[in-house]
Amino acid sequence: MTSLPPVPAPAGDDDQPRIDEEHTMSEPSTTSASLPPRWFIRTFWAAQRAVYSVTGGRLGLRAAKADRWGMMCLRTIGRRTGEERKAILGYFEDGPDLVTMAMNGWADPEPAWWLNLQAHPDVTVDLPGGSRAVHGRAANPEERPRLWAKWAVYDKDLDAFAARRSRETAVVILSPRPATVSAGIGGREEPLA
């Protein structure tokens, strides 16, 4: 989730302020935030995961700070394969929670990691300081506007990018899971009391 250079967008049908798909008030724009070609975005993602993998996680992640979003590795379970999948995502901290967006490089389809997370919401994230067990969910309608606005602090073109999609971009909250104790092979994990 890096900031990319702007390119002109197609002209709109009207000159009136509107409520866009992200439910934010915006003025009509003569230009829109641009994105590089899809092949470039996908190549960048593959290279980013490769650097993370080759360096054993020493490179490729960064902590979130007040003036910039961080980068984490989300480890999901494939909804069809049952195999571990990794995605490097931007995030910010909101109290104990980590917040990211299911935006797939602003392409229209939902990202595979988000579909996997919906099927198996208990996952692990790797952060610069170590791994964390989390439970993922979409922000509810009361939480979403506040978290969207917080993300917009990091990305001034957020609404313009979001307007490129035909669907609402999910704001995803990753909350810490309670510590668990394993019951052994074939057993269930139970929360510690």
HELIX and SHEET records of a PDB file:
HELIX    1   1 ARG A   38  VAL A   54  1                                  17    
HELIX    2   2 ASN A  104  TRP A  106  5                                   3    
HELIX    3   3 ALA A  112  ALA A  119  1                                   8    
HELIX    4   4 ARG A  144  TYR A  154  1                                  11    
HELIX    5   5 LEU A  158  ALA A  162  1                                   5    
SHEET    1   A 2 ARG A  18  ILE A  19  0                                        
SHEET    2   A 2 MET A  25  SER A  26 -1                                        
SHEET    1   B 7 GLY A  70  ILE A  77  0                                        
SHEET    2   B 7 GLU A  84  ASP A  94 -1                                        
SHEET    3   B 7 ASP A  97  ALA A 102 -1                                        
SHEET    4   B 7 ALA A 170  PRO A 176 -1                                        
SHEET    5   B 7 GLY A 130  ALA A 138 -1                                        
SHEET    6   B 7 ASP A 122  LEU A 127 -1                                        
SHEET    7   B 7 GLY A  70  ILE A  77 -1                                        
SHEET    1   C 2 THR A 180  VAL A 181  0                                        
SHEET    2   C 2 GLU A 190  PRO A 191 -1                                        
END                                                                             
